[in-house]
């Protein structure tokens, strides 16, 4: 999978240094993946959940949330949001995902 854009990940871990290693681990697994559907994604990340057009990943034991749009047909993962749990709870991200 091609991760677009890693800039959002880097900006987040600059503000939250404890997220750097978990986000890098997610990125590395995702880069090597060849997912065809959500079930493939869940094999690598069992707690990944579909939310409208998005897939939500728990990062660092659910402390952070990574919101992505996965285009299985083009093998691209678009990073939409990286949020703290409290930011995630405000649900503003749902507008992007059609929830």
VEXKESE-520685 format. One record per residue: residue number from 0; x, y, z of N, C-alpha, C, O, CB in turn; residue in one letter; chain. Coordinates in nm, 3 decimals, always signed. Glycine has a CB too. Example, Ala and Ser with C-alpha at 12.3 -4.5 7.8 and 13.67 -1.06 7.14 Angstrom:
BEGIN
   n     nxx     nyy     nzz    caxx    cayy    cazz     cxx     cyy     czz     oxx     oyy     ozz    cbxx    cbyy    cbzz res chain
   0  +1.319  -0.569  +0.780  +1.230  -0.450  +0.780  +1.320  -0.330  +0.780  +1.424  -0.332  +0.846  +1.131  -0.447  +0.905   A     A
   1  +1.285  -0.225  +0.708  +1.367  -0.106  +0.714  +1.290  +0.003  +0.787  +1.341  +0.114  +0.804  +1.408  -0.060  +0.572   S     A
This chain:
BEGIN
   n     nxx     nyy     nzz    caxx    cayy    cazz     cxx     cyy     czz     oxx     oyy     ozz    cbxx    cbyy    cbzz res chain
   0  +0.086  -0.118  +0.000  +0.000  +0.000  +0.000  +0.090  +0.123  +0.000  +0.198  +0.125  +0.059  -0.097  +0.000  +0.123   X     A
   1  +0.042  +0.225  -0.067  +0.112  +0.353  -0.071  +0.043  +0.446  +0.029  -0.076  +0.472  +0.017  +0.114  +0.415  -0.217   X     A
   2  +0.118  +0.497  +0.127  +0.062  +0.584  +0.231  +0.074  +0.729  +0.188  +0.183  +0.778  +0.160  +0.135  +0.561  +0.368   X     A
   3  -0.039  +0.797  +0.182  -0.046  +0.938  +0.141  -0.120  +1.014  +0.253  -0.235  +0.979  +0.277  -0.119  +0.955  +0.000   X     A
   4  -0.071  +1.104  +0.315  +0.062  +1.157  +0.314  +0.122  +1.134  +0.451  +0.055  +1.147  +0.553  +0.063  +1.306  +0.277   X     A
   5  +0.248  +1.100  +0.451  +0.318  +1.077  +0.578  +0.341  +1.207  +0.653  +0.371  +1.205  +0.773  +0.450  +1.008  +0.553   X     A
   6  +0.327  +1.318  +0.587  +0.346  +1.448  +0.652  +0.253  +1.463  +0.773  +0.295  +1.513  +0.877  +0.321  +1.561  +0.552   X     A
   7  +0.129  +1.420  +0.758  +0.033  +1.430  +0.869  +0.078  +1.347  +0.988  +0.061  +1.388  +1.103  -0.107  +1.385  +0.824   X     A
   8  +0.136  +1.230  +0.961  +0.186  +1.146  +1.070  +0.301  +1.216  +1.142  +0.304  +1.221  +1.265  +0.233  +1.009  +1.016   X     A
   9  +0.394  +1.270  +1.065  +0.510  +1.337  +1.123  +0.470  +1.460  +1.204  +0.524  +1.483  +1.312  +0.607  +1.378  +1.013   X     A
  10  +0.376  +1.537  +1.152  +0.330  +1.655  +1.226  +0.266  +1.615  +1.358  +0.284  +1.683  +1.459  +0.229  +1.736  +1.141   X     A
  11  +0.192  +1.504  +1.357  +0.128  +1.460  +1.480  +0.231  +1.414  +1.582  +0.223  +1.452  +1.699  +0.030  +1.347  +1.451   X     A
  12  +0.330  +1.335  +1.540  +0.425  +1.286  +1.639  +0.521  +1.394  +1.686  +0.586  +1.378  +1.789  +0.504  +1.170  +1.582   X     A
  13  +0.531  +1.504  +1.613  +0.608  +1.618  +1.667  +0.536  +1.678  +1.787  +0.601  +1.721  +1.883  +0.629  +1.726  +1.558   X     A
  14  +0.404  +1.680  +1.782  +0.324  +1.733  +1.894  +0.306  +1.629  +2.005  +0.289  +1.664  +2.122  +0.188  +1.779  +1.844   X     A
  15  +0.309  +1.501  +1.967  +0.288  +1.391  +2.061  +0.399  +1.288  +2.039  +0.378  +1.187  +1.972  +0.145  +1.325  +2.042   X     A
  16  +0.518  +1.313  +2.096  +0.634  +1.227  +2.070  +0.612  +1.079  +2.102  +0.675  +0.993  +2.040  +0.750  +1.276  +2.149   X     A
  17  +0.525  +1.049  +2.196  +0.500  +0.908  +2.230  +0.425  +0.835  +2.119  +0.414  +0.712  +2.124  +0.423  +0.899  +2.360   X     A
  18  +0.373  +0.907  +2.022  +0.302  +0.845  +1.910  +0.397  +0.809  +1.795  +0.357  +0.738  +1.703  +0.193  +0.938  +1.859   X     A
  19  +0.520  +0.858  +1.799  +0.611  +0.837  +1.685  +0.634  +0.688  +1.654  +0.612  +0.646  +1.541  +0.746  +0.903  +1.713   X     A
  20  +0.675  +0.611  +1.750  +0.705  +0.470  +1.723  +0.581  +0.391  +1.681  +0.588  +0.314  +1.586  +0.768  +0.405  +1.847   X     A
  21  +0.466  +0.408  +1.748  +0.347  +0.336  +1.702  +0.303  +0.377  +1.561  +0.259  +0.292  +1.483  +0.233  +0.359  +1.800   X     A
  22  +0.314  +0.505  +1.528  +0.275  +0.549  +1.393  +0.374  +0.498  +1.288  +0.333  +0.462  +1.178  +0.267  +0.702  +1.387   X     A
  23  +0.501  +0.494  +1.321  +0.600  +0.438  +1.229  +0.575  +0.289  +1.209  +0.587  +0.238  +1.097  +0.744  +0.462  +1.280   X     A
  24  +0.540  +0.220  +1.315  +0.511  +0.077  +1.304  +0.389  +0.055  +1.214  +0.390  -0.032  +1.127  +0.486  +0.014  +1.444   X     A
  25  +0.282  +0.135  +1.234  +0.164  +0.126  +1.148  +0.203  +0.151  +1.002  +0.163  +0.075  +0.913  +0.055  +0.228  +1.193   X     A
  26  +0.280  +0.256  +0.979  +0.324  +0.291  +0.843  +0.402  +0.177  +0.779  +0.378  +0.143  +0.663  +0.409  +0.418  +0.845   X     A
  27  +0.493  +0.118  +0.853  +0.576  +0.012  +0.798  +0.495  -0.112  +0.761  +0.515  -0.170  +0.654  +0.685  -0.026  +0.897   X     A
  28  +0.403  -0.152  +0.847  +0.316  -0.266  +0.817  +0.229  -0.233  +0.696  +0.212  -0.316  +0.606  +0.227  -0.302  +0.939   X     A
  29  +0.175  -0.112  +0.693  +0.085  -0.072  +0.584  +0.159  -0.067  +0.451  +0.105  -0.110  +0.350  +0.023  +0.064  +0.615   X     A
  30  +0.280  -0.017  +0.450  +0.358  -0.012  +0.326  +0.380  -0.151  +0.266  +0.380  -0.167  +0.144  +0.493  +0.054  +0.352   X     A
  31  +0.399  -0.250  +0.351  +0.425  -0.387  +0.303  +0.297  -0.460  +0.263  +0.302  -0.562  +0.195  +0.497  -0.466  +0.410   X     A
  32  +0.183  -0.408  +0.306  +0.055  -0.478  +0.286  +0.007  -0.470  +0.141  +0.045  -0.381  +0.066  -0.052  -0.419  +0.378   X     A
  33  -0.076  -0.566  +0.105  -0.146  -0.569  -0.023  -0.292  -0.601  +0.005  -0.346  -0.701  -0.044  -0.081  -0.674  -0.122   X     A
  34  -0.356  -0.514  +0.084  -0.494  -0.537  +0.125  -0.589  -0.530  +0.007  -0.572  -0.447  -0.083  -0.535  -0.437  +0.232   X     A
  35  -0.689  -0.616  +0.008  -0.794  -0.615  -0.094  -0.929  -0.573  -0.038  -1.021  -0.538  -0.112  -0.806  -0.752  -0.157   X     A
  36  -0.940  -0.578  +0.097  -1.067  -0.544  +0.162  -1.041  -0.526  +0.311  -0.929  -0.543  +0.359  -1.175  -0.655  +0.136   X     A
  37  -1.148  -0.492  +0.383  -1.134  -0.464  +0.527  -1.089  -0.590  +0.603  -1.020  -0.579  +0.704  -1.267  -0.412  +0.584   X     A
  38  -1.128  -0.707  +0.557  -1.086  -0.829  +0.627  -0.935  -0.848  +0.617  -0.872  -0.893  +0.713  -1.159  -0.952  +0.568   X     A
  39  -0.875  -0.815  +0.503  -0.729  -0.819  +0.491  -0.666  -0.720  +0.588  -0.566  -0.751  +0.654  -0.685  -0.788  +0.346   X     A
  40  -0.724  -0.601  +0.595  -0.673  -0.497  +0.685  -0.678  -0.546  +0.830  -0.584  -0.526  +0.907  -0.754  -0.366  +0.669   X     A
  41  -0.789  -0.610  +0.866  -0.807  -0.658  +1.003  -0.711  -0.771  +1.039  -0.686  -0.795  +1.157  -0.950  -0.704  +1.024   X     A
  42  -0.658  -0.841  +0.941  -0.559  -0.945  +0.971  -0.432  -0.881  +1.027  -0.368  -0.937  +1.117  -0.526  -1.028  +0.845   X     A
  43  -0.396  -0.764  +0.974  -0.279  -0.692  +1.024  -0.312  -0.607  +1.145  -0.229  -0.591  +1.235  -0.221  -0.605  +0.915   X     A
  44  -0.432  -0.551  +1.147  -0.475  -0.462  +1.255  -0.614  -0.504  +1.301  -0.714  -0.450  +1.253  -0.474  -0.311  +1.209   X     A
  45  -0.622  -0.601  +1.392  -0.752  -0.656  +1.432  -0.853  -0.555  +1.484  -0.974  -0.578  +1.476  -0.731  -0.759  +1.536   X     A
  46  -0.806  -0.442  +1.536  -0.899  -0.343  +1.591  -0.936  -0.234  +1.492  -1.001  -0.137  +1.529  -0.839  -0.281  +1.713   X     A
  47  -0.896  -0.250  +1.366  -0.937  -0.153  +1.263  -1.087  -0.164  +1.242  -1.143  -0.274  +1.239  -0.860  -0.178  +1.128   X     A
  48  -1.152  -0.049  +1.227  -1.297  -0.048  +1.208  -1.335  +0.040  +1.091  -1.275  +0.145  +1.068  -1.368  +0.001  +1.335   X     A
  49  -1.435  -0.003  +1.017  -1.492  +0.079  +0.910  -1.584  +0.183  +0.972  -1.658  +0.154  +1.066  -1.568  -0.008  +0.806   X     A
  50  -1.577  +0.304  +0.918  -1.665  +0.413  +0.962  -1.702  +0.492  +0.837  -1.627  +0.581  +0.796  -1.597  +0.505  +1.073   X     A
  51  -1.814  +0.460  +0.778  -1.851  +0.524  +0.652  -1.749  +0.488  +0.545  -1.722  +0.370  +0.521  -1.861  +0.677  +0.668   X     A
  52  -1.692  +0.589  +0.481  -1.590  +0.568  +0.378  -1.450  +0.553  +0.436  -1.353  +0.540  +0.362  -1.592  +0.682  +0.278   X     A
  53  -1.437  +0.556  +0.567  -1.306  +0.557  +0.632  -1.280  +0.428  +0.708  -1.369  +0.348  +0.736  -1.295  +0.675  +0.727   X     A
  54  -1.152  +0.411  +0.741  -1.110  +0.305  +0.831  -1.036  +0.371  +0.947  -0.948  +0.454  +0.927  -1.019  +0.199  +0.757   X     A
  55  -1.074  +0.333  +1.067  -1.018  +0.391  +1.190  -0.924  +0.289  +1.254  -0.961  +0.173  +1.274  -1.131  +0.434  +1.290   X     A
  56  -0.803  +0.334  +1.285  -0.703  +0.251  +1.351  -0.677  +0.305  +1.491  -0.667  +0.426  +1.511  -0.572  +0.245  +1.268   X     A
  57  -0.666  +0.213  +1.587  -0.625  +0.249  +1.723  -0.473  +0.253  +1.724  -0.407  +0.160  +1.678  -0.681  +0.147  +1.830   X     A
  58  -0.418  +0.361  +1.777  -0.274  +0.378  +1.784  -0.235  +0.392  +1.931  -0.299  +0.463  +2.008  -0.228  +0.502  +1.701   X     A
  59  -0.129  +0.324  +1.967  -0.075  +0.327  +2.105  -0.182  +0.290  +2.208  -0.214  +0.366  +2.299  -0.019  +0.468  +2.138   X     A
  60  -0.236  +0.169  +2.188  -0.332  +0.117  +2.286  -0.457  +0.201  +2.297  -0.511  +0.218  +2.406  -0.268  +0.107  +2.420   X     A
  61  -0.503  +0.255  +2.184  -0.627  +0.333  +2.178  -0.610  +0.475  +2.233  -0.709  +0.546  +2.252  -0.736  +0.262  +2.253   X     A
  62  -0.487  +0.515  +2.260  -0.465  +0.653  +2.307  -0.487  +0.753  +2.194  -0.533  +0.865  +2.216  -0.323  +0.668  +2.364   X     A
  63  -0.453  +0.711  +2.072  -0.468  +0.795  +1.953  -0.550  +0.721  +1.849  -0.560  +0.598  +1.851  -0.331  +0.837  +1.896   X     A
  64  -0.608  +0.797  +1.758  -0.686  +0.739  +1.649  -0.634  +0.791  +1.516  -0.608  +0.910  +1.500  -0.837  +0.772  +1.665   X     A
  65  -0.619  +0.701  +1.423  -0.575  +0.732  +1.288  -0.693  +0.705  +1.195  -0.740  +0.592  +1.184  -0.449  +0.649  +1.247   X     A
  66  -0.738  +0.810  +1.128  -0.851  +0.799  +1.036  -0.796  +0.799  +0.894  -0.723  +0.891  +0.855  -0.954  +0.917  +1.058   X     A
  67  -0.830  +0.697  +0.818  -0.778  +0.684  +0.682  -0.891  +0.658  +0.584  -1.001  +0.617  +0.621  -0.674  +0.572  +0.674   X     A
  68  -0.861  +0.682  +0.458  -0.948  +0.639  +0.348  -0.864  +0.541  +0.267  -0.763  +0.579  +0.208  -1.000  +0.762  +0.258   X     A
  69  -0.906  +0.416  +0.265  -0.829  +0.313  +0.194  -0.895  +0.288  +0.059  -1.014  +0.257  +0.050  -0.821  +0.181  +0.277   X     A
  70  -0.815  +0.301  -0.045  -0.860  +0.272  -0.181  -0.793  +0.140  -0.222  -0.681  +0.139  -0.273  -0.824  +0.390  -0.283   X     A
  71  -0.864  +0.032  -0.198  -0.807  -0.100  -0.223  -0.772  -0.121  -0.370  -0.673  -0.187  -0.402  -0.903  -0.207  -0.177   X     A
  72  -0.853  -0.065  -0.459  -0.830  -0.085  -0.602  -0.701  -0.021  -0.652  -0.642  -0.070  -0.748  -0.946  -0.030  -0.680   X     A
  73  -0.657  +0.087  -0.589  -0.533  +0.154  -0.630  -0.419  +0.132  -0.531  -0.308  +0.183  -0.550  -0.558  +0.303  -0.648   X     A
  74  -0.447  +0.057  -0.423  -0.347  +0.027  -0.321  -0.293  +0.155  -0.255  -0.173  +0.169  -0.232  -0.231  -0.052  -0.382   X     A
  75  -0.385  +0.247  -0.226  -0.348  +0.372  -0.160  -0.424  +0.387  -0.030  -0.542  +0.355  -0.020  -0.374  +0.492  -0.252   X     A
  76  -0.353  +0.438  +0.070  -0.413  +0.470  +0.199  -0.392  +0.618  +0.223  -0.278  +0.665  +0.234  -0.351  +0.384  +0.316   X     A
  77  -0.500  +0.692  +0.230  -0.494  +0.836  +0.251  -0.515  +0.866  +0.399  -0.618  +0.829  +0.457  -0.601  +0.910  +0.164   X     A
  78  -0.418  +0.931  +0.459  -0.430  +0.972  +0.599  -0.520  +1.094  +0.603  -0.487  +1.199  +0.547  -0.289  +1.002  +0.664   X     A
  79  -0.634  +1.080  +0.669  -0.732  +1.190  +0.678  -0.712  +1.271  +0.806  -0.713  +1.394  +0.805  -0.876  +1.135  +0.671   X     A
  80  -0.695  +1.199  +0.918  -0.680  +1.264  +1.049  -0.596  +1.176  +1.140  -0.603  +1.053  +1.133  -0.818  +1.294  +1.113   X     A
  81  -0.517  +1.238  +1.225  -0.453  +1.171  +1.338  -0.497  +1.251  +1.460  -0.472  +1.371  +1.469  -0.293  +1.165  +1.324   X     A
  82  -0.562  +1.183  +1.553  -0.629  +1.254  +1.662  -0.598  +1.191  +1.797  -0.571  +1.072  +1.809  -0.780  +1.254  +1.639   X     A
  83  -0.602  +1.276  +1.900  -0.602  +1.222  +2.035  -0.740  +1.161  +2.058  -0.833  +1.185  +1.981  -0.569  +1.334  +2.143   X     A
  84  -0.751  +1.083  +2.162  -0.880  +1.021  +2.188  -0.987  +1.126  +2.215  -1.101  +1.111  +2.171  -0.871  +0.924  +2.307   X     A
  85  -0.952  +1.232  +2.285  -1.052  +1.337  +2.314  -1.091  +1.412  +2.186  -1.208  +1.449  +2.171  -0.997  +1.436  +2.418   X     A
  86  -0.997  +1.435  +2.095  -1.031  +1.498  +1.966  -1.123  +1.407  +1.884  -1.217  +1.453  +1.820  -0.903  +1.530  +1.886   X     A
  87  -1.094  +1.278  +1.888  -1.176  +1.180  +1.817  -1.319  +1.182  +1.870  -1.415  +1.173  +1.792  -1.116  +1.038  +1.832   X     A
  88  -1.334  +1.195  +1.999  -1.466  +1.194  +2.062  -1.554  +1.312  +2.021  -1.676  +1.304  +2.034  -1.452  +1.193  +2.211   X     A
  89  -1.495  +1.421  +1.971  -1.576  +1.535  +1.927  -1.649  +1.504  +1.797  -1.744  +1.574  +1.761  -1.489  +1.659  +1.909   X     A
  90  -1.607  +1.399  +1.727  -1.673  +1.346  +1.607  -1.670  +1.437  +1.487  -1.744  +1.412  +1.392  -1.812  +1.315  +1.638   X     A
  91  -1.589  +1.543  +1.486  -1.578  +1.629  +1.370  -1.525  +1.557  +1.248  -1.557  +1.595  +1.135  -1.489  +1.745  +1.401   X     A
  92  -1.444  +1.455  +1.268  -1.387  +1.376  +1.158  -1.493  +1.302  +1.078  -1.470  +1.267  +0.962  -1.287  +1.276  +1.212   X     A
  93  -1.609  +1.278  +1.138  -1.712  +1.199  +1.071  -1.764  +1.265  +0.942  -1.812  +1.197  +0.852  -1.827  +1.175  +1.166   X     A
  94  -1.753  +1.398  +0.933  -1.798  +1.466  +0.811  -1.718  +1.420  +0.690  -1.773  +1.405  +0.581  -1.785  +1.617  +0.827   X     A
  95  -1.588  +1.397  +0.708  -1.502  +1.349  +0.599  -1.538  +1.209  +0.555  -1.514  +1.171  +0.440  -1.356  +1.354  +0.640   X     A
  96  -1.594  +1.132  +0.645  -1.614  +0.990  +0.620  -1.757  +0.954  +0.580  -1.787  +0.838  +0.551  -1.576  +0.912  +0.742   X     A
  97  -1.843  +1.052  +0.580  -1.982  +1.024  +0.545  -2.057  +0.946  +0.650  -2.146  +0.868  +0.619  -1.988  +0.950  +0.416   X     A
  98  -2.019  +0.967  +0.775  -2.085  +0.896  +0.885  -2.208  +0.971  +0.933  -2.277  +0.927  +1.025  -1.988  +0.875  +1.003   X     A
